[in-house]
């Protein structure tokens, strides 16, 4: 029960204090922490969920998630390769 309460508090905090880009970044980081495949160069490879699936999880629209993903990509924090996302080690330092 306490685990569920902690998770709910974390979700409320995320929705309250982070913008869509921050929520997307945190969502990707959480996925990477759960099932990461660390590469030699420090990047982490995760399967790419659909933008709609991300939007449903973080409480945003698909369009906002697409903009956030482009922003994260242009800032060098992620790289999208087909059905995989490479997460930069810089992103783990930021969040």
N, C-alpha and C positions, 0 to 999 in steps of 0.2 A: 504494500500500500504506500509506503514511504517513497519507493522508487517511482510510482505513478505520480505522486504529488510533486516530486522533484522535476520530473519530465514535464508536467503541466506548467509549473512555475517557469521553467526554462523556455517553453513555448510562448508563454505570455510575455516574458522579458524580450524575446526575440521580436515578436510582433510589435511591441511597444517602442523599442529603442533603435531598431535597425531599419534602414530603407530596403527596397527590393534587392538591390545589388548586394547589400550586406547579408540579407537572408539567403539569397542564392549561394553566396560564397560559404556561409556557415553550413548550409544544407550539403553542398559538395564536400566540404571538409568532414562533416559527420559521416557521409558515405565512405569517404576515404579512410577514416579511422576504423570503420566497421569491417570493410573488406578491401584492404589496400594491396596493391602489387607495386612495391617500391622498385624503381628502376635504378640503374647504376649512377645516373647523373643527378639523383636526388628527387626526380619527379615521381609522382604517384599516378598510376594508371587505374581508372575506374570505368565501369560500363556507363554509357551515357543514357540517362533516363530521358524520356520525352519532355519537352518544355511544358506540356500540359500536366504531366505527372508532377514535375517540380512545382508548378503553380498551385496545384491542388494541395501539396504538402505545406507550402509556405504562406498560403493565403494571398495570392496575387493573381493577376491575369497572365495568360500565356504570352501576350504581347509584351508585357512588362518584363517577364522572364527572358524573352528573346533579346530585348534591349540590354538587360543586365548581363547576359552571357556574352554579348558582343563587347560590352564595356570591359568585362573581366578579361576577355581575350585580347582586346587592344592594349590593355595595361600589362599584358604579359603574365597574368596570374594563372590563366588556363590556356590550353590549346586543345581544340576539338579536332579529332581525327576519325571521321566516320562515326562509328558507334562507340568510340572511346573518348574519354576526356583525360588529358594529362594535366595534373595540378602541379604548379610550380612550388618549390620549397618556400619561396617568398610568401605564398598565401598562408602557410602554416605559421609563419612569423607574425603576420598581420593580425590574424584572428586568434 
